[in-house]
Amino acid sequence: MTTKETFSLHGENLLKKVKELIAEGNVTRITVNDKTGKELITFPLTIGVVAAVFAPVFAAVGAFAAFVGECSITVEREPKVEDDHPLK
């Protein structure tokens, strides 16, 4: 079951927030919308992908951040799996 969370922010903070979300590790998809709700960019994230693969994503988000004023990002997350091992 995925959960969705939406953040409203200004373009200059967009790249910083995306980097923070990717670092969390449980994000599966990020969608950037303009202030009217129109989807500007969406990209899936795969667990275990090396940071070098994210360079094009960061470049695209950085380009949008330069032109977008107010925007929102919607984040889809997989729930964190709790380790229920009895020998813990």
Secondary structure as the mmCIF struct_conf table of DSSP 4:
data_model
#
loop_
_struct_conf.conf_type_id
_struct_conf.id
_struct_conf.beg_label_comp_id
_struct_conf.beg_label_asym_id
_struct_conf.beg_label_seq_id
_struct_conf.end_label_comp_id
_struct_conf.end_label_asym_id
_struct_conf.end_label_seq_id
STRN STRN1 THR A 3 HIS A 10
HELX_RH_3T_P HELX_RH_3T_P1 GLY A 11 ASN A 13
HELX_RH_AL_P HELX_RH_AL_P1 LEU A 14 GLU A 24
BEND BEND1 GLY A 25 GLY A 25
STRN STRN2 VAL A 27 ASP A 34
TURN_TY1_P TURN_TY1_P1 LYS A 35 THR A 36
STRN STRN3 GLU A 39 PRO A 44
TURN_TY1_P TURN_TY1_P2 ILE A 47 GLY A 48
HELX_RH_3T_P HELX_RH_3T_P2 ALA A 51 PHE A 54
HELX_RH_AL_P HELX_RH_AL_P2 ALA A 55 PHE A 67
BEND BEND2 GLY A 69 GLY A 69
STRN STRN4 GLU A 70 ARG A 77
HELX_LH_PP_P HELX_LH_PP_P1 GLU A 78 GLU A 82
TURN_TY1_P TURN_TY1_P3 PRO A 86 LEU A 87
#
